[in-house]
Structures are given as structure tokens and as C-alpha cells.
């Protein structure tokens, strides 16, 4: 019996669920204990979850529920799953991407010959148009990087195993990255960006982190008890953004724009600006407060709103917009 045959035989013996000692395996296959140890290491290297327990009554066994009964899918069920996979694959970055690709290969390999030709090449018949760039909201688009994928995978592993994760978060509004120790609660995909939701161990606060700004993530050995009351649906509808804006208002300067109530109604239809703070200023006007003073974000907004919108502060933005409008007016004057 060669090493491959012996490893397969050991795997079959371990499927019974009871502990089997290395000595028992050694005697069964008439090899040394060292050889058995190598065979077990080989199985683990192949991704087979062999559990080891030490002590006089210890031994080896497969992790519970590792081997699952086969699932029979109809042609329509298989097509539905492949369509869902195509939709998810259209995302530029997704959690556990390599595992999803492996699952898809297994699904396709299980197809009956009657549909293998058609659905085995799902990309040929299922097309998903990617989300277009949002050029109005500056900086909401980020290009995929290996750091982004690593952050998503690491956070998901911590989430699935109920273990804390440590990472550095690079916020462009701050001069240096900050370390974070977080208990992962969930992940959220919003307008082509992934967000990581969890409880900060240092502050005890629930926070949202943009995955593309996370670096040096690692899953720690500290386990935690998941919050049974948390549900990711509580973050949908822009709830996470509204909460984040309130926090940003306390952390840095804001821009205040006075505008007509009809302009406020227009902004209320926008996924981002609807969560800004609005304060009434007379019967026909209101003041919008945004926790951002970047010209590339504020000036296009005021130009889009048109007459009736006025930057109150910061004064620097008001002066910059005045100079741009003066230049634009001169360019459009009749000669």
C-alpha cells in the first residue's frame, strides 16, 4: 500500500466519528508512528479537517459534519444558482472570492451531461452589467486592490469563527493610519464599496469601516460572543451613513449651505445628501450642514443646485466659487 492509498484508507476510518489513536493506525497499516503522523499532516495540508485530541484517551477524528450527503439539483435550480453567482461575480471585490470560485467549480462538475454544455460555460449565456462610475459624488469609487480582497477575506474569517480582527484603517482625512481591534458583526455592500461592521474593542462602540482603507488585517486568537440582537438589515437604507455623518460632524469642520426648500427636496432624493443635517432658516429656506470642506465635493454640488444656493462657510470655499463663477460669466458674455 502506497502513501496515497494509506491516506485515503485513514480518511475512511476517521469518518466514523470516534477517536482513533495513532498507535491503532500504526498497527492497522503496519507502519511506524512517524509515518502515521506524516499521513495525518498530508490530509490536513489537503484541507481535510482532522481534529486531534491529546491524552491517554486521545486520538484523531474528522471534524463533525465534514462529510455531507449529496444534494440533487434540478436544471432550473442549477441555472438559478449560476445566475446568482454571475451577479455576485460582477462585483469588483467580494468576500472569500477563492472559496466562491471553488464552490462554483464543484457545482458545475456535478451537472448532468444534458445541461453541462449549456450551463458549464455560464459566462457565455449570463451577462451582468457592472455598476457605472458615480462621478457626481467624488471619492466614492475605489479601484480593487489585493489589500481590499485581503481585508474582506480576513474580516469574513473572523466573522465566521467569532474571533477578533486587528487592522490599520487609513482615513484620507487623517495624517496617519489608526490601529483597530474589532469584533466582526457583518459586511455591507453599498454603491460598489464594501463596508465592515463591528464593535470596537477599545471604545466599545459599533463602527463601520471602508474595506478598501483597511491594511495589515489579521485574525486574532481572541474569541467573542456574537451579539444576538444584531442584524445587518439595521444598516440598510443608509442608516449606517446617517450615523457616520453624525460622528463626522463632531470630528471635523463642516460646510454650511443656505438654499431654498425646493432645493432641499431635490437633495432628499440623493443617496448621500439625504442624510445631511438640515436646519430651517425661515419659511422658504433651510441650511444644509455637511461634514466635509473639500472643494471637489462641495463646489460641484452648489453648481448643480444653481441660483438660490449660497455657501455660508467656510469662507474660503465661498471665495473660490465666486472666482470660478466670475470667470465662467466672462467666458459666456457676448463679444
N, C-alpha and C positions, 0 to 999 in steps of 0.2 A: 504494500500500500504506500503510495507516494504522499507527499505532504499535502497536496491539494485534496486528494481523496480523504485523507485523515481529517483535515479541517472541516470538510463537508460532513463527515460522519460525526464529528464532535458537535457541529451545529445542530444536527438532527437529534442528538442525545440531549442537548440543552433545551430543546423545545418543550420538554415535558413539564417545566416549571419548577421542578425540585432542584435543590443544590446537589452538585456532583463535584467531588473533590478532585484535585489534580492527581492524587495518588490512584484513585479509581480509574481515571482516564489513562494514566500511565500503564496500569496493569491491563486494562482492556485492549490497548493497542500495542502493548509490549514495546514501549519506548521509554526514554528517560523523562524525568520530571522537567528537565530543561527544555526538551523537545516540546512537551505539552505547553510550557509557558510561551514558547515561540509561536505555537499554533494559535493560542489564545490571542497573542498580540497581533497575529496576522488577521484574525477575524475582526478585532477592534479597528485595525487600520482600514478595513474594508467598509467601516461604518456600521457594523453589526453591534448592537448594544449589549455586550456581555457584562453582566454585573458580577463582582467578586466580593465575597464576604470572608473576613479573616476569622481565625479562632479554631478551636477544636472541632466545631460543628459547621465550619465554613465551607466554601467551595464556589463553583461557578454556576450561573444560570442566565437565561435570556431575560431582558427587561420585559415586564408584564405588557401584554398586548402588542408585542413587536410584530408578530405574525398575525395578519388579519385575513379573514375569509375573502375570497374573490367577489368583486362587485360586477354584476352584469348590467350593462347599459344598452339601451335601445339606440337605434341610429339617430333618432331625433334628440335624445338626451346627450349623446356624444357630440352632436353638432352644436347644441346649446352651450355645452361646456367649452368647446373650442372657440365659439364666438365670444364667450366671456373672456377667455384667455387672450384673444386677439385685442379686445378692448383694453384689457389691463396692460398688454404688451405695448400698446400705443403710448403709454406714459413714458416719459423720458427716463425716469428712475422709479423703481418700485422696490418694496421690501423683499428680501430673500429672493432676488432675481434668479440666482443659480438654481435654487430649490424649485422654483416655479418651472424653469426650463426642464429640469429633470422629471418633474411630475407630468409635464406635457408629453415628453418622450415616452413615458410609461403608458400614458393614456392612448397615444397613437399606436403604440406597439400592441395594445390589446384590441384594436379594432378588427372586426371580421373582414375577410377579404372583399366582401361585397361593397364596403364603403371605404376601404383603405385607400383606394386610388383617388377618391374624391376628397376625403377629409384628411388624409395623411399629408396632404400639401395644403393645409388650411390657409396659408398666407396668399395662395393663388386665388381663392374664392371669397375671402373675407377681408374687406378693407375698412380701416378706421382712419378718418381724417384727424390729424393732430390738432391740438388747440392752437389757434393763431396767437401771435405776439400781442400783448396789451401795451401799445405804445403810449397810451394816454397816462397810465399810472407808471411813472418812471420807477425803475429798480424792482418791479415786482417779478421780473423774469430773471432766471438764473440758468446758466448752462450746466448740464450734468458733468460731474467730475467723479473720480474714484473716491474722493472724500465723502461726497454726498451718498454714494452707494454704501460705503463702509459705515457711515452714521446710521442709515436706515437699518442695515442688517444687524449692527450691534445693538441698537435700541430694541428691535424686534426680539432678538435672542433674550435680552434682559426681561422683556415683557412676558415672553412665553415661559421663562424659567423663574419668574418672580425674583429677579436679582437686580440689585442696583447697577447703574452705569455711571461711569465718570467720563467727562469730556471737557474740552475747551470750546467756548462759544465766542465766535468772532463777530461782534456787532460793529458795523462801519461807523456808528455814531460815537464809539468809544475808542480811545487811543490804543488800548491793549486788550487781548483776549482774557476772558474770565473763566476760571475753573468751576465746574459744577458737579455735584454728586446728586443723582436723581433716581427716584423710584418710578420706572416707566408705567404709565397708565393706559396710553393709547396713541395712535397715529392718525393724522388728519391730512387729506389731500384737498387743497383749495387753490383753484386757478393756477394749475401747473406747478405748484410748490408743495412739498411735504413738510408737515409740522409735527414735532414730537411733544407729546403732552405728558407731564408727570409732576410729582411732588418733589420740590427741592428739599434735600435733607438738611441743608444749612439753615434755611429760613422757615421751613415748614409750609411754604406757600405753593399753591398749584401754579405751574408756569407752562408756557408754550415756547418752543424753540424751533427756529427755522433749520431744517436738516442740512441745507447747503452751507450753513455757517458753523457747523459742528466739526471739530477736528479732534484727533487723538482719542477717539472713544474706546473704552474698554469695559467689559462686563466684569464686575467685582464679585467677590465670593460672599458678599453680604446679601442674605435673602430678606424679603419683606413680605408682609401680608397685604395682598391687593385690597383696595377699597371696594367693598361690595356695593356701595352706593354709586360708584362712578359709572357713567355710560357716555360713550363718545358722542352720542346724539345731542348731549347738552352743549356741545361746542359748535354745532351746525347753525346755519342761518346767520353766520357772522358773529355769534355770541363770543367766540374767542377773541375776535378783533375788537369788539366793543370793550371788553375787559382790558385788553392790552393797551388800547388808546387811553383809558383812564390812568393806567400806570405810567405811560409815556408822558402824559401831561404833568405828572409830578416829578419826573426825572429830568426834564429839559425844557427849553424855550418853546413857545408856540407862536403860530401866526394867527392873527385875528382879521377876518374879512367881513365887512358890513355889506349886506345885499338885500334885495327885495324878497318878499316872502315867496313869490313865484319862482325865483331862482333857487331858494331853499327846497322847494318842492321838486325841482328838477334834480338836484343833488341827492334827494332822498331815494331816487331810483338807482343810484350808483352803489355797487357792492362795497366800496371803500368809504366814500364820504358820508354815507347814511349813518355811520357810527360816530361821526364827529359831534362835539358838543355844540349845541345851538342855544343862544340866549336871545330872548325877544328884545327888540330895540324900537319901541313904538308900535303902532297898529299895523304898519305896512312893511317893516324891516326887521331884520334879525342879524346877529353877529355869529359867524361860524368860527370856532376855535379848532385849529389843527396842531397836533404836537409835532410840527415839522417846520423848519425855516429854510429849507433848501430851495433855491431859486428854480431848479429844474422840476420841482414838484409843484410849487405854488404859482409861478407865473403862467404856465400853460392853463392852469385851472381858471385864473382870473380872465385870461384872454378868451377862453371858451365861454365863460359866463357873460362877458360883454358888458355894455353900459349898465350901470346900477350896482356893479360890484366894486368895492373900494377896499384896498389894503389899509388897515389901520396901524398895524405893527407886525413885524419890525419896520422901522423907518427905512432901512437900507433896501428892503425889497420894494417898498413904495417908490423910492427914488429910481431904482433900476427899471421898474416897469414904466415909469414916467418918461425916462430917457428912450426906451425902446419904442414907445408909442409915438413920441415926438419924431423919431427917425422914420417910423412907418408912415406917419402923416405926411412928412415932407416928400417921401418917395411916391405918394399917390396924389399929390397936388398936380393940378393941370398946368402944363407949361404954357 
